[in-house]
Amino acid sequence: MKKIAMALALTVLPIQSVHADDRQVVNVPSEIKAMFLEEMRGHLDNLNEITLALSAGDFEAAAFVAKNKMGFGHSMREILVNQGMHEAEIDAFMKRMREKHGPGQGRGMGRFMPEELTMMGQEFHMAAENFAEVASSVQSPPTPEDYKNVFTALSETIDVCSACHSTFRVE
Ligand code: HEC
């Protein structure tokens, strides 16, 4: 009976009640789209790793994920992390690269993206790095105030995910 009621509800639901998708379309080559969405799914995993680390009270681990997998130049940082480079060495390497080549715009996927999306991407990296800073400055034992600050910074990062998703879609 329930099933029939549900089927009925679905058929009579006016189609207009579904909102039109008025997000800005970003047209990219299909292999770029696949790479982009794969990176996005990775970001959801990163959020999961961060929340798991926070639930274990491991603020350093949460900061590590945010900085190396979501911060500025995270793709390069991840490669260097996998090569066994230490955080300080990576920081120094990234600084040298920036001085030599300028900020990483115009290369990689960025060159297919509209400026507004790239800018939101920068905001996202900035929010993630801010979270990393807040999380890594927590002393042991953490205070309720520390937790509050850490979750505020995390929420500010997720805000940027949401803002970008409600503005753009890729095709
Ligand atoms: C600068 C813009 C931007 C930011 C920041 C951003 N995303 Fe996305 N994300 C997109 C776009 C555009 C899509 C494609 C949406 C579409 O076409 O419907 C997407 C798609 C996704 C998808 C779907 C992937 C798939 O396989 O279809 C997931 C999951 C996702 N994002 C997670 C995240 C998470 C988690 C964050 C933050 C930690 C984040 N994104 C931050 C732009 C962004």
Boltz pocket constraint, residues with backbone or C-beta under 6 A from the ligand:
constraints:
  - pocket:
      binder: B
      contacts: [[A, 37], [A, 38], [A, 40], [A, 41], [A, 43], [A, 44], [A, 47], [A, 117], [A, 118], [A, 120], [A, 121], [A, 124], [A, 157], [A, 158], [A, 160], [A, 161], [A, 162], [A, 164], [A, 165], [A, 168], [A, 169], [A, 170], [A, 171]]
      max_distance: 6.0
